[in-house]
Amino acid sequence: MKSKTKHVKYQSLYGIHPVKEALIAQKRIVHQIFINENSRNARLDEIVSMASERNIKVTNVAPSDLSKIVKHEDHQHIVAHVSELPLIDYHDMVTSHAFIIICDQIMDPHNMGAIIRTALASGATGIITPKDHCTPLSATVSKISSGAMEHLNIARVTNLVRCIKALKTAGIWVFGLEGHAQISVYDISFIDRVALVIGGEHKGIRRLVRENCDQTVHIPQIGPLDSLNASVAAGIAMYEVFRQRQNFPEPL
């Protein structure tokens, strides 16, 4: 009788920051690390040292081998085989001073990576995304986030409207970023527990999602363009929450 070989599912994480932050965060299992055999870099040496301390196998390979693994050359001389990023239940984000980012159909991995990076830097509790019609939490997203994705709490939900209703029931105020909203993001208090909804690149927040927000707000701007890039708008709004909360570090 033939024995069955257990298939280990992994993701190829690439780039110095994502691999290093995955080692620091310790959310993923790091199965193996591959490094360009011709590279001499202090940051790579640091990663090798961290891997050695945890008995993680490090293999020196040709640059072309790294490119074959990730199917491009933007790997910064390092690739790691890691387990998939563990997700959390969004209910666990309902803390006493919750600051949640909800991404409604963000399809561009560069926007998602930038949003995640700013969310971590501005003190967000976590990010919620829909399971469908949203960019996957890929190695590219981690690379664009400079490894922030390895630290931030992330939840994926089947029904975003149902999730928003549950957050509101739990005492979270939900604000949607909408270019044509009547109220400015600077005229809202974000001291209480809040969630910010960021709409997709092309159509913004979907109608049912918008209708279930407590309030929609806009970011004032001048000039001929109709709206800001999704990640830029998200960053401005997140740092307004951050700014307001500097004077109120504890919930009222």
C-alpha positions as CSV (number, residue, x, y, z in Angstrom):
1,M,0.0,0.0,0.0
2,K,1.4,3.4,-1.0
3,S,1.7,6.0,1.6
4,K,0.1,9.4,0.9
5,T,2.4,12.4,0.8
6,K,1.0,15.4,2.6
7,H,1.0,18.4,0.4
8,V,2.2,21.5,2.1
9,K,0.5,24.7,0.8
10,Y,2.8,27.7,0.8
11,Q,3.3,31.1,-0.7
12,S,6.4,32.5,-2.2
13,L,7.1,35.7,-0.3
14,Y,9.8,37.9,-1.9
15,G,11.7,41.1,-1.0
16,I,13.8,42.0,2.0
17,H,11.1,43.7,4.1
18,P,8.4,41.1,3.7
19,V,10.7,38.2,4.5
20,K,12.2,39.9,7.5
21,E,8.9,41.1,8.9
22,A,7.4,37.6,8.4
23,L,10.3,36.3,10.6
24,I,9.7,39.1,13.2
25,A,5.9,38.8,13.3
26,Q,6.0,35.0,13.5
27,K,2.4,34.7,12.1
28,R,3.5,32.4,9.3
29,I,5.5,29.3,9.2
30,V,8.7,30.0,7.2
31,H,9.6,26.7,5.5
32,Q,12.7,27.7,3.5
33,I,14.5,30.8,2.3
34,F,16.4,31.2,-1.0
35,I,19.0,33.8,-1.4
36,N,21.0,35.0,-4.4
37,E,24.3,33.3,-4.2
38,N,26.1,36.3,-5.7
39,S,24.6,38.9,-3.3
40,R,26.5,40.5,-0.5
41,N,24.2,42.6,1.6
42,A,24.1,43.3,5.3
43,R,20.3,43.2,5.4
44,L,20.3,39.7,3.8
45,D,22.9,38.6,6.3
46,E,20.6,39.8,9.1
47,I,17.8,37.6,7.7
48,V,20.2,34.6,7.4
49,S,21.1,35.1,11.0
50,M,17.5,35.2,12.1
51,A,16.7,32.1,10.1
52,S,19.7,30.3,11.5
53,E,18.5,31.0,15.1
54,R,15.2,29.3,14.2
55,N,16.7,26.4,12.3
56,I,15.1,27.6,9.0
57,K,16.9,26.2,6.0
58,V,18.6,28.9,3.8
59,T,19.7,27.9,0.3
60,N,21.9,29.9,-2.0
61,V,20.7,29.8,-5.6
62,A,21.4,31.6,-8.9
63,P,19.4,34.8,-9.5
64,S,17.6,33.1,-12.4
65,D,16.3,30.5,-10.0
66,L,14.7,33.3,-7.8
67,S,13.1,34.8,-10.9
68,K,11.7,31.5,-11.9
69,I,10.1,31.0,-8.4
70,V,8.3,34.4,-8.4
71,K,8.1,34.8,-12.2
72,H,9.7,38.2,-12.2
73,E,13.0,39.9,-11.3
74,D,11.8,42.2,-8.5
75,H,12.7,39.8,-5.7
76,Q,15.5,41.8,-4.1
77,H,17.7,38.7,-4.1
78,I,15.5,36.8,-1.6
79,V,12.5,34.5,-1.7
80,A,10.9,32.6,1.2
81,H,8.4,29.7,1.1
82,V,5.9,30.5,3.8
83,S,2.5,29.4,5.0
84,E,-0.5,31.5,4.1
85,L,-1.1,34.6,6.2
86,P,-3.5,33.6,9.1
87,L,-6.7,35.7,9.2
88,I,-8.7,36.6,12.2
89,D,-12.4,36.9,12.9
90,Y,-13.6,40.5,12.5
91,H,-15.4,40.3,15.8
92,D,-11.9,40.3,17.4
93,M,-11.4,43.8,16.1
94,V,-14.2,45.2,18.2
95,T,-12.0,46.5,21.0
96,S,-12.6,49.4,23.4
97,H,-10.9,51.8,21.1
98,A,-11.4,50.2,17.8
99,F,-10.2,51.8,14.5
100,I,-11.1,49.5,11.7
101,I,-10.5,49.9,7.9
102,I,-13.0,48.3,5.6
103,C,-11.9,47.9,2.0
104,D,-14.8,47.6,-0.4
105,Q,-13.6,46.0,-3.7
106,I,-10.0,47.3,-3.7
107,M,-8.7,45.4,-6.8
108,D,-5.3,46.9,-7.3
109,P,-2.6,45.2,-5.1
110,H,-0.6,48.4,-5.1
111,N,-3.5,50.3,-3.5
112,M,-4.1,47.5,-1.0
113,G,-0.4,47.3,0.0
114,A,-0.3,51.1,0.5
115,I,-3.5,51.0,2.5
116,I,-2.2,48.2,4.7
117,R,1.1,50.1,5.3
118,T,-0.6,53.3,6.3
119,A,-3.2,51.4,8.5
120,L,-0.4,49.8,10.5
121,A,1.5,53.1,10.8
122,S,-1.7,55.0,11.9
123,G,-2.6,52.5,14.6
124,A,-5.6,50.8,12.9
125,T,-6.9,47.8,14.8
126,G,-7.2,45.8,11.5
127,I,-8.5,45.6,8.0
128,I,-11.7,43.9,6.7
129,T,-12.0,42.9,3.1
130,P,-14.6,40.9,1.1
131,K,-13.6,37.4,0.1
132,D,-14.8,38.1,-3.5
133,H,-14.1,41.0,-5.8
134,C,-11.0,42.1,-3.9
135,T,-7.3,41.6,-4.6
136,P,-5.8,38.6,-2.9
137,L,-3.5,39.0,0.1
138,S,-0.6,38.1,-2.2
139,A,3.2,38.4,-1.9
140,T,2.9,41.5,-4.1
141,V,0.6,43.2,-1.5
142,S,3.1,42.3,1.3
143,K,6.0,43.7,-0.8
144,I,4.1,47.0,-1.5
145,S,3.2,47.3,2.2
146,S,7.0,46.9,3.0
147,G,6.1,43.9,5.2
148,A,3.3,45.7,7.1
149,M,0.9,43.0,6.0
150,E,2.8,40.5,8.1
151,H,1.9,42.4,11.3
152,L,-1.6,43.8,10.7
153,N,-4.8,42.0,11.7
154,I,-6.8,41.1,8.6
155,A,-10.3,39.6,8.2
156,R,-12.1,38.5,5.1
157,V,-15.8,38.3,5.1
158,T,-18.4,36.8,2.7
159,N,-21.0,39.6,3.1
160,L,-19.6,43.1,3.8
161,V,-23.0,44.6,4.5
162,R,-23.8,42.0,7.1
163,C,-20.4,42.7,8.6
164,I,-21.0,46.4,8.8
165,K,-24.4,45.9,10.4
166,A,-22.8,43.7,13.1
167,L,-20.1,46.3,13.7
168,K,-22.7,49.0,14.2
169,T,-24.7,46.7,16.6
170,A,-21.4,46.3,18.6
171,G,-21.1,50.1,18.9
172,I,-18.8,50.9,16.0
173,W,-19.5,54.1,14.1
174,V,-19.1,53.4,10.3
175,F,-18.0,56.2,8.0
176,G,-17.7,55.8,4.3
177,L,-15.3,57.9,2.2
178,E,-17.3,59.4,-0.7
179,G,-16.1,62.1,-3.0
180,H,-19.6,63.8,-3.2
181,A,-20.5,63.5,0.5
182,Q,-21.7,66.7,2.1
183,I,-19.6,66.5,5.3
184,S,-15.8,66.9,5.4
185,V,-13.7,64.3,7.1
186,Y,-12.3,67.2,9.1
187,D,-15.7,68.0,10.6
188,I,-16.3,64.6,12.1
189,S,-15.1,63.4,15.5
190,F,-13.3,60.0,15.3
191,I,-12.6,59.7,19.1
192,D,-15.2,57.0,19.6
193,R,-14.8,53.5,18.1
194,V,-14.9,53.9,14.3
195,A,-14.6,52.1,11.0
196,L,-13.6,53.7,7.7
197,V,-14.9,52.3,4.5
198,I,-12.6,52.8,1.5
199,G,-14.3,52.3,-1.9
200,G,-12.9,50.5,-5.0
201,E,-10.7,52.3,-7.6
202,H,-13.3,52.6,-10.3
203,K,-16.8,52.8,-8.7
204,G,-16.1,53.7,-5.1
205,I,-18.3,52.3,-2.3
206,R,-21.1,50.1,-3.5
207,R,-24.7,51.3,-3.0
208,L,-25.7,48.9,-0.3
209,V,-22.5,49.4,1.6
210,R,-22.9,53.1,1.4
211,E,-26.5,53.0,2.6
212,N,-25.4,51.0,5.7
213,C,-22.8,53.5,6.7
214,D,-23.7,55.8,9.6
215,Q,-22.3,58.8,7.6
216,T,-20.4,59.4,4.4
217,V,-17.6,62.0,4.4
218,H,-15.4,63.6,1.8
219,I,-11.8,64.9,1.6
220,P,-11.8,68.6,0.5
221,Q,-9.7,69.2,-2.6
222,I,-9.2,71.7,-5.3
223,G,-8.3,71.3,-9.0
224,P,-9.8,69.6,-12.0
225,L,-9.7,66.0,-10.8
226,D,-12.8,64.4,-9.5
227,S,-11.3,62.2,-6.8
228,L,-8.1,61.0,-5.1
229,N,-6.5,57.7,-5.6
230,A,-8.0,55.1,-3.2
231,S,-4.9,54.6,-1.1
232,V,-4.1,58.3,-0.9
233,A,-7.7,59.1,0.2
234,A,-7.5,56.3,2.8
235,G,-4.2,57.6,4.1
236,I,-5.5,61.2,4.6
237,A,-8.6,59.9,6.4
238,M,-6.6,57.4,8.5
239,Y,-4.2,60.1,9.7
240,E,-7.1,62.4,10.6
241,V,-8.3,59.7,12.9
242,F,-4.7,59.3,14.2
243,R,-4.4,63.1,14.7
244,Q,-7.6,63.4,16.7
245,R,-6.7,60.4,18.9
246,Q,-3.3,61.8,19.9
247,N,-5.1,63.9,22.5
248,F,-7.4,61.1,23.6
249,P,-5.4,57.9,23.8
250,E,-8.0,56.2,25.9
251,P,-11.7,55.7,25.0
252,L,-14.1,58.3,26.5
